[in-house]
Amino acid sequence: MQGYIDSKDGILSPATIRGYKSMKRVYLQELQKMSLYKIKNLDIQIALNQEKKKSDLSAKTMKNIAGFVSASIGLYREDFRFKVTLPEKERYDYYLPTQDDITALLAYTEGKELHTAILLAACLGLRRGEICALKWSDFDWKRKEVKINKATVLTDESEWKVKNPKSYAGNRVLSLSDGLIAELKKVSSKGNVIQATPTHISHRFRWAVKALGLEHFRFHDLRHFNASLMLSEGIPDKYAIERIGHSTTTILKSVYQHTEDKKRNEVNAAMNHCIDTFLSVHK
């Protein structure tokens, strides 16, 4: 495991490396005591099952641990065929914020740093780390564009540092609307757009949502809101994932599913009302 971490250090993002180190430190301690060349799939399966029971791990965490184990063993045993059974991924039933939610949050945070962070996340779909790494010099007011080419990440030493995006898709140039430019120019200055860390943003956002009595949702869900706007405008997936900085349509599919569920509930409610009306007439 350590050998795999060392082989990827400097290549993978600091957050990914930190995650691997955490998994090595916390999970599969008995398996790690075994001889590498004696480990079988059954040993791995039993170890994973025990971790699942002991810590009630999510399907996503189980998949991450299994992937780390598979890559680590494969680095030294190229002929090893990794084959284990993992729990099915649970569906995250998140709340998709509405335009009214965003409007209320912007009004509540007017004049505060969080106001700018919300604008950038909701209107451009930026991540916390991208917002915190953004500088005013990245904006080109004449061309009405902003360059997204870095992110603030947490290192192994628990320090926030600015790094390149972890994927090619993270590098992008986004067009700015006139209204967004007007809002940003009210607070534009020099240096960093935001002084807070990603953790600060999450904490402040959580308190703002709670103070307003809104349905609970995360700062990250503002990206889902941005994706929902693109969905409502019929923007093709290819261009939508370019704007949001993804290489796959995973986040878009998540929003599609949420939108379909909402529409399905509306259809069910309409049909139930229709049936109840029909039955009441024929009593």
N, C-alpha and C positions, 0 to 999 in steps of 0.2 A: 504493500500500500504506500509506504513512504517512498519507495522507488518510483512508483507511478506519479506521485505528487511532485517529486523532484524533476521527473522528465517533462512535466507540463508547466512547471513554475516559470513564469515569464512569457508563456504562450497563452494560457487560459487567463481569464479575468481574475483579479485578486479575490473577488467574492466567491468564485467557483473553487479556487484553491483553499480558501478559508473553510468552505463547506466540506471539502474532502478531509481536511485536517480534523474538523469537528467530528465527522463520521468515524474516522479512525480512532479518535480518542474516546468516543462514547459507546459505539456499537461493536458487536461481534468480537468481544474480548476473548472468548474461548476458541473461536475459530482462528483467531490471529496467533494462538499458541501452537497450532498444528503445523506440521511440515508442509510446505507449499506443494511438494510433489506427491503428497499422500491425500490431499483434499479431493473429495468427490462431490458431485452435484448433490447427493443426499446430505452430506455434511453441511453444505451451504443452505439447503432447503430447511433443515432442522434449525440451524442458527438463525435464519431469517424468521421462521415461525416463532421462535422463542422471543425474539426482539419485538415482534408484533404483539404478542400476548403481554409481555412485560411492560412495554411503554405505550401500548395502544396507538401505534404509529399509523399515519394516514397512508393511503395507497401511493400517493406521490412520493412520500419519504421512503417507503419500501422500494419503489422503483429506482429512486436515486441511489440508495444503498446497494441494491443489486447491481446497478450499472457500474458503480465504483468498484465493487468486488470483481465483476467480470473483466473490466479493463485492467485491473491490477494483476489478476492471475494471467490474463492473456498476454501481458507484457513479457512474462517469463515462460509461459507454457503456450506456445503458439498453436499447438494441436488440441488444446483443451476446448471442448464443446460445452459452453455454459448453457444449462437448461434447468430453470426453476419455474415454479408456478407462483405468480404474484396475485394479490387481491385486485379486483377490478377498481379502477379509479372512481372515486366518489364524485358526484356532480356538485360543483360549487354553486349554490343558489344565491347569487349575489343580487343586491338591489341596484338597479340602473338608475342613477340620479336623473331627475327631470330638469328642464330648463328653469322651472320655478325654484328648484333647489339651488341651482347654480346662481341664479339672480339673488336669492336671499343671502347666500354665502358671500357674494361679492359686495353686497350692501353692508353686511355685518363687519367685513374685514377692510372696508374702505380706509385708506391711509396707512395700512399695515403691510408688512412684507408678504404676509400670507396672501393678500389680495392679488399681488403680481404672480405668485406661484399658481394660484387657482386659474387665473387668466391663461397662463401659458399651458397648463395641463388640459383645461377644458377646450380651449380654442385651437391649440396646436397638437394636443396629444402627447406632450412631453412627459418623460419620467422624472421622478424626484431628482435623481442623480444628474440628469441632463440639465435640469433647471438650476441646480446648485453650482454647476460648472460653467454655466452660461455667463458671458461677459457682454457688456454693452457694445463693445467693439465688434461683436459677432453680428450685430444688426446693421443692415444697409437700408437706411430710410428711403434713399432715392430709388433704389431698385425694389423696395418693399419686400425684402427677404431677410432671413436669418439663417446662419450656418449652425448646424448641430454636429459637432465633431469631437465631443469629449463628454466625460461623465465623472461625477464625484463618487468614489467607491471606498469602502472600508477595508483597510489592509489588515494583515495578520496581527499587527501591533495595535489594532483598534484605533487607527488614525485615519481620518478622511483625506484622501488624495485624489487629484484630478488625473484621470487616465483616458486613453483612447477608448472608444466604444468597443464592447466585447465582440461585436459582429460588424461585417461590412455594411449591413443594412442600417446600422446606427448612424453612419455618416450620411447626412442629407441636407438639402437646402429647402426651406419651407417658405412659401409665399405668405405675405402678411396682408390682412385686410385693412382698409382705411380706418375702420372703427377700432381695431386692435392697436394699430399704430398710434392713434390718438390717445388711447388709454395708457399705453406704455410710455409715451413721451412725457406724460405727467410726472413720472418718477425716474426717467432716464438720467443717468449720471455717468460716472467713470468706474472702471473696475468691474467687480462681480455684480450681477443683477440681484442676486440673493446672498446674504451673508450667513443665513442659517444652514445647518446641515440637513440631509434628508430625514434624519430622525426628528429633528426639531419641527420640520414641516409636518410630518405625520402626527406628532403630538398636538401641535397647534390646530391642525385641521380637525382632529378628533374632538377637541374641546369646542371648536366652533360649531360643528354638527350637533353636538350634544346641547350646547347653549341655545341653539335655534329650535331644538325639539324635532329635528328632522329624522327620517328613517336612517338607521345606521348604514353608512357606506364608507369605504376607504378613499384616501386621496388617489390611490391608483385607479379607482373606478372612474375618475374623471377622464381617463384614457378611453374607457368603455363608452362614456358619454360622447366623446369626440368621434369614436367609431360609429356610434349610433347616428350622429349627424351625417356622416358620409353615407351610411346605409340609406337614410331617408332621402338623400339627394341622388341616390342611384349611382354613386361613384363606383366604377369597376374595382374589383378586388386588387388588381395589379397596382393601381394608383393609390388605393387606400392603404395597403401595407407599406408602400414607399413613404407615404406621409407619416405614418405612425412609427416607422423604423423597425419593422418586422420583416423577416425573410419568409415567413409562412403566414397562412390565413387563420391561425389558431384563435387569436383574439377576435377576429371578425366572426368566426363560426360561433363563438361564445355569445356575441351580441345578437347574431341571427337567431340563435336558439332562444335567447331571452325575449326577443321581439315576437317570435312565433308563439311562444308560450303565452305572452300577454294577449296577443290576438286570439289565440285559442280560448282563453278564459272569457274574452268579450263575446265570442261566438257562442260559447256554452251558456253564458248568462242570457244572451238574446233568445236562444232556443228554449231555455227553461221558462223564460217569461212568456214566450209564444205558446208553449204547451200548457202552462198554468192558465193562461187566458182562454185557450180552447176548452180546457176541462171545466172552467167556471161557467162558461156559456151553456154547456151541455148538462149541467146539474139539474 
